[in-house]
């Protein structure tokens, strides 16, 4: 284990705490009904079946454009389950609850990055990029969002992000 590993985890939680403080500050209002950008990172991943080769730290960074009508598109880069740098380019739709700050989201796009002996771990990855559909559910606290993402039948991930115009 690297000596920097505990620092990386602490820095991530510190970032989450800082974003939460921004969210609850009086000057931060949620941007409802307007187009916005959403910058996010992963804070937790768990694979459903134990395999010592699985990576539980995705190092995800994503940028998403959310439109007022619920349509969205974005791109994210991350380390896949086998520590290979991967990219997901997608479009989708989010459904906001009318009274509560919760939402459901469905995205679909192309996932690139499963290579070598792991190429077939991703269905339909014959040419290096495979189509995927990813559901998510989240909560918004001002400009800060926390989202649970289901990665097929293999894993779940928790992301935290910041919304801005």
C-alpha positions in Angstrom: 0.0 0.0 0.0 1.3 3.4 -0.9 2.0 6.0 1.7 -0.1 8.5 -0.4 -3.2 6.3 -0.3 -4.5 7.5 3.1 -3.8 11.1 1.9 -5.8 10.6 -1.3 -8.8 9.3 0.7 -8.6 12.1 3.2 -8.3 14.8 0.5 -11.4 13.4 -1.2 -13.4 13.5 2.0 -12.1 17.0 2.6 -13.3 18.0 -0.8 -16.7 16.5 -0.2 -16.9 18.3 3.2 -16.0 21.6 1.5 -18.6 21.2 -1.2 -21.2 20.5 1.5 -20.3 23.7 3.3 -20.7 25.6 0.1 -24.1 24.0 -0.5 -25.5 25.0 2.9 -24.1 28.5 2.9 -26.8 31.2 2.5 -25.4 32.5 -0.8 -25.7 29.3 -2.7 -29.0 28.7 -4.3 -29.9 25.7 -6.5 -30.0 26.5 -10.2 -33.4 25.0 -10.9 -35.0 25.5 -14.2 -31.8 26.7 -15.9 -29.1 25.1 -17.9 -26.0 24.3 -15.8 -22.7 22.4 -15.8 -22.1 19.6 -13.3 -18.5 18.7 -12.3 -18.3 15.4 -10.4 -15.9 12.8 -8.9 -16.3 9.3 -7.5 -16.0 8.9 -3.7 -16.9 5.3 -3.2 -17.1 2.1 -5.4 -18.1 -1.4 -4.4 -18.1 -4.4 -6.7 -20.9 -7.0 -6.0 -18.6 -10.0 -6.3 -15.2 -10.1 -4.6 -12.2 -10.3 -6.9 -8.8 -9.1 -5.7 -8.1 -7.7 -9.2 -11.0 -5.3 -9.0 -10.2 -1.6 -8.6 -12.4 0.0 -5.9 -11.0 3.5 -6.6 -12.2 4.8 -9.9 -10.6 8.3 -9.8 -13.5 9.5 -11.9 -13.8 13.1 -13.1 -16.7 14.0 -15.2 -18.3 17.1 -16.7 -21.9 17.1 -17.6 -24.2 19.7 -19.3 -27.7 19.7 -17.8 -30.4 21.5 -19.7 -33.5 23.0 -18.1 -35.7 20.4 -19.9 -33.9 17.5 -18.2 -31.8 16.5 -21.2 -28.1 16.1 -20.5 -24.8 15.1 -22.1 -21.3 14.7 -20.8 -18.0 13.0 -20.7 -16.2 11.2 -17.8 -12.8 9.7 -17.5 -12.0 7.1 -14.8 -10.0 4.0 -14.0 -12.1 0.9 -14.8 -12.4 -2.2 -12.7 -9.0 -3.3 -14.0 -7.2 0.0 -13.5 -7.2 1.0 -17.2 -7.9 4.6 -18.0 -11.4 4.7 -19.6 -13.7 7.3 -21.1 -17.5 7.4 -21.2 -19.2 9.9 -23.6 -23.0 10.0 -23.1 -26.4 11.7 -23.4 -29.4 11.1 -21.3 -32.3 12.5 -19.2 -32.9 13.4 -15.6 -36.2 13.5 -13.8 -36.5 15.9 -10.9 -39.0 15.4 -8.1 -41.4 18.3 -7.9 -41.2 18.9 -4.1 -38.0 17.2 -2.9 -34.4 17.7 -4.0 -34.1 14.2 -5.4 -33.8 13.0 -9.0 -33.4 9.9 -11.2 -31.1 9.9 -14.2 -30.6 7.6 -17.1 -27.6 8.0 -19.5 -26.5 6.0 -22.5 -23.4 6.3 -24.5 -20.1 4.7 -25.5 -17.5 3.4 -23.1 -13.9 3.1 -24.3 -11.0 1.7 -22.3 -11.4 -2.0 -21.7 -8.3 -3.4 -23.5 -6.1 -6.5 -23.7 -7.2 -9.5 -21.7 -10.1 -7.4 -20.2 -11.6 -6.4 -23.5 -14.4 -9.0 -23.3 -15.3 -8.0 -19.7 -17.5 -5.4 -21.4 -20.2 -6.8 -23.6 -20.2 -5.7 -27.3 -16.7 -4.3 -27.0 -15.6 -5.7 -30.3 -14.1 -2.5 -31.7 -12.7 -0.9 -28.5 -15.9 1.0 -27.5 -19.1 -0.5 -26.3 -22.6 0.9 -25.8 -23.7 1.1 -22.2 -26.8 2.3 -20.3 -26.2 3.7 -16.8 -29.0 4.5 -14.3 -28.5 6.8 -11.3 -30.4 8.4 -8.4 -29.3 11.4 -6.5 -30.0 14.2 -4.1 -29.1 17.9 -4.6 -28.2 20.2 -1.7 -27.9 23.6 -3.3 -25.2 23.3 -5.9 -23.8 20.0 -4.5 -25.1 16.7 -5.7 -24.6 13.2 -4.4 -25.5 10.4 -6.7 -25.6 6.6 -6.6 -24.7 5.0 -9.9 -25.5 1.4 -10.9 -22.8 -0.1 -13.1 -24.6 -3.0 -14.7 -24.8 -6.0 -12.4 -21.2 -5.6 -11.4 -20.8 -2.6 -9.1 -22.2 0.6 -7.7 -20.5 3.9 -7.3 -21.2 7.0 -5.3 -20.3 10.3 -6.9 -20.3 13.8 -5.5 -20.4 16.9 -7.7 -20.8 20.6 -8.0 -23.3 22.4 -10.2 -22.5 25.8 -11.8 -23.7 28.0 -14.7 
